[in-house]
């Protein structure tokens, strides 16, 4: 009779590194009461989940993992695939921290270059806005001139109207 408890390694491929994926698997493993550990395989650019538990639970966790955004493929290995180089399970934490810091520095560099581009646009807009201010001042001066002319013409029109009344009365 086959044992209902199995030891397997799930090899998960896709965009699964540096996105909180290992934490997701650890939470699922607790949910399904599985034993094991999960690690990034930096050489193969995938995540490996070495686990032990009931086959039905391993199947259910693999179904949930397959729905995670970025997962492209899950394969199973009867071999227990261990991380290289040999070390304590938490030994890879330092590398993980430095890799994440490098990723953060890259993202900050990208943000900085985008902000530089925005700053250049704002500087060019500043010159444009000064040009608009000059034009608005010119328009305002012209409108004042037109207003003065209209006031003068209003008096002239009133005089013409009075003259036309006098002529109409005679």
Secondary structure, 3 states (H helix, E strand, C coil): CCCCEEEEEEEEEECCCCCCHHHHHHHHHHHCCCEEEEEEECCCCEEEEEEEEEHHHHHHHHHHHHCCCCEEEEEEECCCCCCCCCCCHHHHHHHHHHHHHHHHHHHHHHHHHHHHHHHHHHHHHHHHHHHHHHHHHHHHHHHHHHHHHHHHHHHHHHHHHHHHHHHHHC
